[in-house]
Amino acid sequence: IVALSAIASLGLVTSTTSFAMGGGKNPQNNVEKMMKQFDTNQDGKITKEEAVAVRMAFFAKADTNTDGALSLDEFKAAEEKREAKRFTKYFAKMDADSNGQLSLEEMLTAKKDRLAGIVDDPEKELKDRFAKMDTDKSDSLTVEELMEGKKKGICGGKKANKKRGNPEKRFAKMDADNNGSVSEAEFKVNIRLFNKFDADKDGVVTKDEILNTMQKKGDKKPAK
């Protein structure tokens, strides 16, 4: 959840793929992913211009009728498309035999260790989640069933989704003039990166600044 909030603060609405099923225990890995996405010139820091460019690339793809503004339907469709793409990659990593079906054994292998210390009995927890998501009782999961499980909060997506807010609420926050669409200008300015991570206020964000912010947030959480 911490890393999800961090990436969202960089100005993009992102999926919870790396945290589904109780993942996301390695902040350094998440920082590397964030740097790969936003540090486009690979100089080890993220400028506001880079963050804006990545954000506007999303806008351009989402604006399917090329009218220079996003409707709610366009925004939701773009979100769903990106979520599906990322979940497909996430699914493929767990699908060890690449047969398009995720077995309980594959899920246990991929996620059991990552739940250790988070829940009392990781194996039981994963078996319960698997059973709830296996809606067709085929003893295997499809990527669609996994995505649906995330939406319902079975595999860890519920808290993350609540933190992000639903698409309608996020769209409404961007629609500053309340005209039912989000212009390029409205979309562009909705970046909270530097207030959150630019600790030394030098106009760029480094790996250390992101990691330190994420770790501070994690430290504030009550121990389980």
C-alpha positions in Angstrom: 0.0 0.0 0.0 2.8 2.4 0.8 4.5 2.0 -2.6 1.1 2.3 -4.3 0.6 5.6 -2.6 4.1 6.6 -3.6 3.6 5.9 -7.3 0.2 7.6 -7.2 1.8 10.7 -5.8 4.1 10.7 -8.8 1.0 11.6 -10.8 -0.2 8.4 -12.2 -3.0 6.1 -11.2 -1.4 2.7 -11.0 -2.4 -0.9 -10.4 -1.9 -2.9 -7.2 -0.3 -5.8 -9.0 2.8 -6.0 -7.0 0.8 -6.0 -3.8 -1.9 -8.4 -4.7 -1.8 -11.6 -2.6 0.2 -9.8 0.1 3.3 -8.8 -1.8 5.2 -5.6 -1.8 7.5 -6.3 1.2 10.7 -5.0 -0.5 10.6 -1.2 -0.8 13.9 -1.1 -2.7 12.4 -3.2 -5.5 9.4 -0.9 -5.7 11.7 2.2 -5.9 13.6 0.6 -8.8 10.3 0.0 -10.6 9.3 3.6 -10.0 12.6 4.9 -11.3 12.4 2.7 -14.4 9.0 4.1 -15.1 9.7 7.8 -14.5 13.4 8.4 -14.8 13.3 8.3 -18.6 16.9 9.6 -19.2 18.2 7.1 -16.6 20.3 9.7 -14.7 19.2 8.4 -11.3 16.7 11.1 -10.5 13.2 12.2 -11.6 12.5 15.7 -12.7 9.1 17.2 -12.8 9.3 17.3 -16.6 9.8 13.6 -16.7 6.9 12.9 -14.4 4.7 15.2 -16.5 5.8 13.5 -19.7 4.9 10.0 -18.4 1.6 11.3 -17.2 0.7 13.0 -20.5 1.6 9.9 -22.4 -1.1 8.1 -20.5 -3.5 11.0 -21.3 -2.7 10.7 -25.1 -3.5 7.0 -25.1 -6.7 7.5 -23.0 -8.0 10.3 -25.2 -9.3 7.9 -27.9 -11.4 10.4 -29.7 -8.5 12.9 -29.7 -10.6 15.9 -28.7 -8.0 17.0 -26.1 -10.0 16.0 -23.1 -10.9 12.9 -21.2 -14.4 11.8 -20.5 -15.1 9.6 -17.5 -15.7 6.6 -19.9 -12.3 7.2 -21.5 -10.5 7.5 -18.2 -12.1 4.3 -16.8 -11.4 2.4 -20.1 -7.7 3.4 -20.0 -7.5 2.4 -16.3 -9.0 -1.0 -17.0 -6.8 -1.6 -20.0 -3.6 -0.8 -18.1 -4.8 -2.9 -15.1 -5.4 -5.9 -17.4 -2.0 -5.6 -19.0 -0.2 -5.5 -15.7 -2.2 -8.2 -14.2 -1.5 -10.4 -17.2 2.3 -10.0 -16.6 1.8 -10.6 -12.9 -0.2 -13.8 -13.6 2.4 -15.0 -16.1 5.2 -14.8 -13.4 3.2 -17.1 -11.1 2.1 -19.5 -13.9 5.3 -21.6 -13.8 4.2 -24.0 -16.5 2.8 -21.3 -18.7 -0.4 -23.1 -19.4 -2.6 -20.1 -18.8 -4.0 -21.6 -15.6 -2.8 -20.9 -12.1 -2.8 -23.9 -9.8 -2.9 -23.8 -6.0 0.7 -25.2 -6.0 1.9 -22.4 -8.2 0.3 -19.7 -6.1 1.7 -21.2 -2.9 5.2 -21.3 -4.5 5.0 -17.7 -5.6 3.4 -16.2 -2.5 3.7 -18.3 0.6 7.0 -16.9 1.7 5.9 -13.3 1.0 3.0 -13.7 3.4 5.2 -15.1 6.1 5.1 -12.7 9.1 2.0 -10.9 7.7 -0.5 -13.6 8.5 -0.3 -16.4 11.0 -0.8 -19.3 8.6 0.3 -18.3 5.0 -0.6 -21.6 3.5 -4.1 -21.6 4.9 -4.6 -18.0 4.0 -3.7 -18.6 0.4 -5.8 -21.8 0.2 -8.8 -19.8 1.4 -8.2 -17.0 -1.1 -7.7 -19.5 -3.9 -11.0 -21.2 -3.1 -12.9 -17.9 -3.1 -11.4 -16.8 -6.4 -11.9 -20.2 -8.1 -15.5 -19.4 -9.1 -15.9 -22.2 -11.7 -14.4 -24.8 -9.3 -11.9 -25.9 -11.8 -9.1 -26.2 -9.2 -7.2 -23.5 -11.2 -7.4 -19.7 -11.7 -7.6 -17.7 -14.8 -6.2 -14.2 -15.1 -9.8 -13.0 -15.1 -10.6 -14.8 -11.9 -7.5 -13.3 -10.3 -8.4 -9.8 -11.4 -11.9 -10.2 -10.1 -10.5 -11.4 -6.8 -8.4 -8.3 -6.6 -11.4 -6.1 -7.2 -13.3 -7.8 -4.5 -10.4 -7.5 -2.1 -9.9 -11.3 -1.8 -6.2 -11.1 -2.9 -5.3 -7.8 -1.2 -6.7 -5.2 -3.5 -9.5 -3.9 -1.3 -7.4 -1.7 1.0 -5.4 -0.5 -2.0 -8.5 0.3 -4.0 -10.0 2.2 -1.0 -6.8 4.2 -0.6 -6.8 5.1 -4.3 -10.5 5.8 -4.4 -12.8 4.7 -7.2 -12.3 6.0 -10.8 -15.3 8.3 -10.5 -13.9 10.1 -7.4 -10.4 10.4 -8.9 -11.9 11.8 -12.1 -14.0 14.3 -10.2 -10.9 15.6 -8.3 -9.1 16.2 -11.6 -12.2 17.9 -13.2 -11.5 21.3 -11.6 -14.1 23.2 -13.5 -16.8 20.5 -13.1 -17.7 20.4 -16.7 -17.7 16.6 -16.9 -14.4 16.2 -18.7 -10.7 16.6 -17.9 -8.6 18.8 -20.1 -4.9 18.4 -20.7 -4.2 21.3 -18.4 -6.3 19.8 -15.6 -4.6 16.4 -16.0 -1.2 17.8 -16.2 -1.3 19.9 -13.0 -2.6 17.0 -11.0 0.9 15.9 -9.9 1.8 15.7 -6.2 5.3 14.4 -6.6 7.5 17.1 -5.4 5.5 18.1 -2.3 5.6 14.5 -1.2 9.1 13.3 -2.1 11.4 16.3 -2.9 12.7 16.5 0.7 15.5 19.0 -0.1 13.2 21.0 -2.5 15.8 21.0 -5.3 13.3 20.3 -8.0 14.2 16.6 -8.5 13.4 13.4 -6.7 16.1 10.8 -6.0 15.9 7.1 -5.1 16.8 7.9 -1.6 14.1 10.5 -1.2 11.4 8.0 -2.4 12.8 5.2 -0.3 13.0 7.3 2.8 9.5 8.6 2.4 8.1 5.0 1.9 10.0 3.8 4.9 8.8 6.6 7.1 5.2 5.8 6.2 5.8 2.1 6.9 7.3 2.9 10.3 4.2 4.9 11.3 2.0 1.8 10.7 1.0 -0.1 13.9 2.7 -3.4 14.3 0.5 -6.5 13.7 
